[in-house]
Amino acid sequence: MTGLETAIILVAFVITAAAFSFIVLNMGFLTAQKSQTVISAGMQEATSSLQADGDMIGEFDVANDEMDKCSYYIRLSQGKEPIDTAGDKLIVTYSNPRVYGVIKDDTKKAASITEIVGDGDTLVEYGERWLVEVDFEAAANATHLNTNDAYSNAYDTFRLELRPSTGAVLAVERTIPAINTAIMVLE
């Protein structure tokens, strides 16, 4: 083998190694970029959160030992991104030991979210206060829930979840005490 042939083989090895190293570096950069995108999306999900603001008030049918309505206030946690309440951007689900279902979205209206203190738009922003009201009679009449199972009775634990399109879910879970008056605070 002459020196020229050896030089050609050496150059071929160097070019091949350079091509492989270029591919490896590009894959590393692509992976780093993807992980940065995932971290950014995860931070946005984790930082958009609602929180309950005060007590939950229940309205009861004492004769039938059932909760007819409940209401509580929500607000945005400090330093978090606004949450949109329009249409199906914020879904409310309800569950008790016998039933689970969506009670507020574009078509179901058994729950309402109303701005009490704010600027009049559909965004829950920092400093605003919103009222969440749930009408269990409307929930019982919804086609996807069994009428008898939709009502929460004494000593039942029920759960309401506010599910924004982006951000963390706000879950509020309460146990109903013995029903002896029409209006009670649920702790």
C-alpha positions as CSV (number, residue, x, y, z in Angstrom):
1,M,0.0,0.0,0.0
2,T,1.4,3.4,-0.9
3,G,1.2,6.6,1.1
4,L,-1.5,8.0,-1.1
5,E,-3.8,5.0,-0.6
6,T,-3.2,5.2,3.2
7,A,-4.0,9.0,3.2
8,I,-7.2,8.4,1.2
9,I,-8.3,5.7,3.7
10,L,-7.4,8.0,6.7
11,V,-9.4,10.9,5.2
12,A,-12.4,8.6,4.6
13,F,-12.3,7.5,8.3
14,V,-12.0,11.2,9.4
15,I,-15.0,12.2,7.3
16,T,-17.1,9.3,8.5
17,A,-16.3,10.0,12.1
18,A,-17.1,13.7,11.6
19,A,-20.5,12.8,10.0
20,F,-21.3,10.4,12.9
21,S,-20.3,13.0,15.5
22,F,-22.5,15.6,13.7
23,I,-25.5,13.2,13.9
24,V,-24.9,12.5,17.6
25,L,-24.6,16.2,18.4
26,N,-27.8,17.1,16.5
27,M,-29.7,14.3,18.3
28,G,-28.4,15.7,21.6
29,F,-29.5,19.2,20.8
30,L,-32.9,17.9,19.6
31,T,-33.4,16.0,22.8
32,A,-32.4,18.9,24.9
33,Q,-34.9,21.1,23.0
34,K,-37.7,18.6,23.4
35,S,-37.0,18.2,27.2
36,Q,-37.1,22.0,27.6
37,T,-40.5,22.2,25.8
38,V,-41.8,19.4,28.0
39,I,-40.6,21.2,31.2
40,S,-42.1,24.5,30.0
41,A,-45.5,22.8,29.4
42,G,-45.3,21.1,32.7
43,M,-44.6,24.3,34.5
44,Q,-47.5,26.0,32.8
45,E,-49.8,23.1,33.9
46,A,-48.6,23.2,37.5
47,T,-48.7,27.0,37.8
48,S,-52.3,27.6,36.6
49,S,-54.3,26.8,39.7
50,L,-57.5,27.8,41.4
51,Q,-58.1,27.6,45.1
52,A,-61.2,27.6,47.3
53,D,-61.8,30.9,49.0
54,G,-63.9,30.4,52.1
55,D,-66.5,28.0,53.3
56,M,-68.9,25.8,51.3
57,I,-72.6,26.6,52.1
58,G,-75.1,23.8,51.5
59,E,-78.9,24.2,51.1
60,F,-80.8,21.1,52.2
61,D,-84.2,19.5,51.9
62,V,-84.7,18.5,55.6
63,A,-87.8,16.4,54.9
64,N,-86.0,14.2,52.3
65,D,-82.6,14.4,54.0
66,E,-80.9,15.6,50.7
67,M,-78.6,18.5,49.7
68,D,-80.4,20.6,47.0
69,K,-77.7,23.2,46.3
70,C,-74.2,24.2,47.4
71,S,-72.0,27.2,46.8
72,Y,-68.5,28.3,47.4
73,Y,-66.0,30.9,46.2
74,I,-62.8,30.4,44.2
75,R,-59.9,32.6,43.3
76,L,-56.6,32.3,41.5
77,S,-53.6,31.4,43.5
78,Q,-51.0,34.2,43.7
79,G,-48.6,34.4,40.8
80,K,-50.5,32.0,38.6
81,E,-51.8,32.2,35.0
82,P,-55.5,33.2,34.4
83,I,-58.0,30.5,33.9
84,D,-60.8,30.8,31.3
85,T,-64.3,29.9,32.4
86,A,-66.1,30.3,29.1
87,G,-68.0,27.3,27.5
88,D,-66.1,24.1,27.9
89,K,-62.8,25.6,28.9
90,L,-63.7,24.9,32.6
91,I,-65.5,21.7,33.2
92,V,-67.1,20.8,36.6
93,T,-67.5,17.2,37.6
94,Y,-69.5,15.8,40.5
95,S,-69.2,12.5,42.3
96,N,-70.7,10.8,45.4
97,P,-70.6,7.2,46.5
98,R,-73.2,6.3,43.9
99,V,-72.6,8.4,40.8
100,Y,-69.9,10.4,38.8
101,G,-70.5,12.8,36.0
102,V,-69.9,16.1,34.3
103,I,-72.4,18.7,35.5
104,K,-71.0,21.8,33.7
105,D,-69.6,22.1,30.2
106,D,-70.9,23.5,26.9
107,T,-74.2,21.6,27.2
108,K,-74.7,20.8,30.8
109,K,-75.6,23.6,33.1
110,A,-76.1,22.1,36.6
111,A,-73.2,24.2,37.9
112,S,-72.6,27.9,37.3
113,I,-69.4,30.0,37.8
114,T,-70.2,33.7,38.3
115,E,-67.8,36.6,38.7
116,I,-68.3,38.5,42.0
117,V,-65.3,40.8,42.0
118,G,-63.4,41.4,38.8
119,D,-63.2,43.1,35.5
120,G,-66.1,41.5,33.6
121,D,-64.4,39.1,31.3
122,T,-64.5,35.3,31.5
123,L,-60.9,34.9,32.9
124,V,-60.3,34.2,36.6
125,E,-57.4,36.5,37.2
126,Y,-55.4,37.4,40.3
127,G,-57.5,39.5,42.8
128,E,-60.9,38.4,41.4
129,R,-63.4,36.3,43.3
130,W,-65.8,33.9,41.6
131,L,-68.9,32.0,43.0
132,V,-69.4,28.4,42.1
133,E,-73.0,27.2,42.5
134,V,-74.2,23.7,42.1
135,D,-77.9,22.8,41.6
136,F,-78.3,19.1,42.4
137,E,-81.9,19.1,41.1
138,A,-80.6,20.2,37.7
139,A,-77.8,17.5,38.1
140,A,-80.4,14.9,38.9
141,N,-82.4,15.8,35.8
142,A,-79.3,15.6,33.5
143,T,-79.7,12.7,31.2
144,H,-76.4,11.0,32.1
145,L,-77.0,10.9,35.9
146,N,-79.5,8.6,37.7
147,T,-82.1,10.9,39.4
148,N,-82.0,9.1,42.8
149,D,-78.2,8.8,42.9
150,A,-77.4,12.5,42.1
151,Y,-78.4,13.8,45.4
152,S,-76.0,13.6,48.3
153,N,-77.5,12.5,51.6
154,A,-76.5,12.8,55.2
155,Y,-73.0,11.3,56.0
156,D,-72.2,11.0,52.2
157,T,-68.9,12.3,51.0
158,F,-69.2,14.2,47.7
159,R,-66.5,15.7,45.5
160,L,-66.6,18.6,43.0
161,E,-63.8,19.1,40.6
162,L,-63.1,22.2,38.5
163,R,-61.1,21.1,35.5
164,P,-59.6,24.0,33.5
165,S,-58.4,23.3,29.9
166,T,-54.8,24.1,31.2
167,G,-53.7,23.9,34.7
168,A,-54.2,21.9,37.8
169,V,-57.6,20.5,38.9
170,L,-59.3,22.1,41.9
171,A,-60.9,19.2,43.9
172,V,-63.3,20.1,46.8
173,E,-64.4,17.2,48.9
174,R,-66.9,17.5,51.7
175,T,-68.8,15.1,54.0
176,I,-72.4,16.1,54.8
177,P,-73.3,16.1,58.5
178,A,-76.6,15.2,59.9
179,I,-79.2,17.3,58.1
180,N,-81.2,19.2,60.7
181,T,-81.5,22.7,59.2
182,A,-82.1,24.1,55.7
183,I,-78.7,25.9,55.4
184,M,-75.4,24.7,56.8
185,V,-71.7,25.3,56.4
186,L,-69.9,22.1,55.1
187,E,-66.5,21.7,56.5
